[in-house]
Structures are given as C-alpha cells and as structure tokens.
Amino acid sequence: MNYQELLNTIRDNASQAYQDAIPEATQENLSEIGGVLLSDVELANEFTNALMNQVAFRKVHNKIFKNPLSILKKGQKPFGDTIEEVFVNYAKAESFDATGADLLARKLPDVKSIYHQMNRQDKYKVTISMEMLQKAFRGYGDFANFYNVVLNSLYNGDAADEFVLFKEALKKAITKNFVKVINVADPCTSKENAIDFIKAVKTVSSLMKYNSTEYNGYLNAQTKDKTPVKTFTEVKDQFIIIDVATSIAIDVDVLANAFNMSKQEFLARRIEIDAFPDGKTRAMVIDKDFPQIYDDLYQMRRFENGEGLYTNYILHHWQTISTSCLVNAVAFQVEETTGE
C-alpha cells in the first residue's frame, strides 16, 4: 500500500482546519506531519477517526478476499432482523369444463415460506494510544507497522471468523437435509475417481437446468408440508464450492467444460476453500440463492479515554448467516470421515 497516498487521501477528505494545518504528505515530511498532529488533540482525533472509519472501510473491507465465500453475501439486510423467503410453486393444469362450474371456486397458490433471522452479533476492539501515534510517525516503515497492526487486528479477525461461520452454515445445511447428498469415490485418490467425480458434477449441473424436485431439500427440511418444491437453476446461476485438495486433483479446464463454460467464466463461479468442516464433503453445486447471508450491522464506534490518553475503536458486525431449502443445492461426499 502507498502510505503517502493514504495520508493525502485522509487530508483531501478532512476538514478545512485539518487541511490548513497538515501539509500534503511527501517522502520527506512524515515526521513534520506527525509533529503537527500530536500537538493538537483535535487534529489527532480527526486523523485516527478518518483512518478507522473512512479509509479503512474503503481500502480494507472492500478487499475481504480472505473470506472466499463472501462473494455469496446478499448485502445489507433491509430494516428488521428477519428475512422472509417466499417460493410459489407452478399452478397445476386442470381439464377444461364447458359448464364453468368452478368459475367462482377458490384456488390458492402453493406458497412456501421460510424465515432467516440474525444470528451473529460480534464486536472487535483495538486501542490506539498517543504513544502508538508517536511511534507511527517516525518513518513510513513504522507507519506501515502501525497501520497493519491496528487494522489487521480488526478486519482480518472479522473476516476469519466470518469464513468459519459461513462454512459451519454449509455443514449445518447438510446435517439438516437442506441439500441433496451424492456419494462419490474420493477424487483425490485416483485419476479414475477424479473422472467419475467430474461426470457426477456435470450430470448434476446439467439436470439442475430443468424443473425438478430432486435437487432441493424442502421436503426433508420440514415435516408439515408434503408438497415438494419444483424448481430449476440455470448454469449461469450455479456456483461450485470445492476444497483445495479436490481442486488440485481436478483439471480446471475439464471441470469448466463440465459446466459448458470457458475457464475464465468457470473461475468466476468456482469458490475454493481450505476444507469443509465435516471432513467428508468435497464439493457443493449450489444455486446462487442457496446462501442467505446478510449484513445487519457493520459499524465502527469509538470511546476516547482522556485520562489514559487512548481511544478504543470497536468494530461491530451483526449478520444473518443462513441457507435456503427452497432452491437447488447438492453436496458431493466421500465415505470416509476425517473431520468432526
């Protein structure tokens, strides 16, 4: 990261008083900027607030590639802590009746509803002291250390926890029969198994394009409604989540061909993770709407301790992390269990 550019970005978006007092950052004047900041508590507060609230959110949060599953997030949740997901089955054909006897009869649509509630409320705290700021402005190397220690402790901690929670949601969905499970020979153990795995994935991906009740877990996920969900997922709306070991064992070009995509198109739809937490799932082919993951609150707050000369910054991250049994999702599992 260009820390000189970072300092100037803060200055460009700061108050007029800040811009008047703080010169434009160069390679030579970092200590001068630090001297002015540290001599005025208001300027120091404006700087740290901008660093944590403005620049950090733009430069760090938008690059949470550390959580590869974040591409499946649905964004900010509308007001309220519950999402209602609704699916309406197709109307069924009826024989023509010339008498029109059923003209006034009611025929209600077959509506399925499931609910997703907020289930994560985490916070991450870091303290910035005047002593830390003094050390940060001794040179750009020290400033880089300050920036990385302060911000990484918050944002990397959040991203790492989010990744674990996402994977646990997938495990829970499989356990609760929200997905169809297909048993396969371990594709990592032989070339023949790898070929068979690709065939299985290609078959599922192709069949998902057609209306079917086979590839969603609605009936298994609940017991009250005996009418299945009949739905489809076009290839462009499919994602494959695959663990590293399987991804290495499978030729990317061959797997892309299984989805009838170019390698570039396929890579945009492939999500590689370290491993599934159940130890036996090797991959999942899912509808893009299978993950129901929303940010309920993503906000930084601060508390300044004038007596101790430090400020606590607290990153709050509340989320709804859930999955849907109303859309297609298939897990490919091997028999052996190496995890929990």
Disulfide bonds with the S-S distance in Angstrom:
none
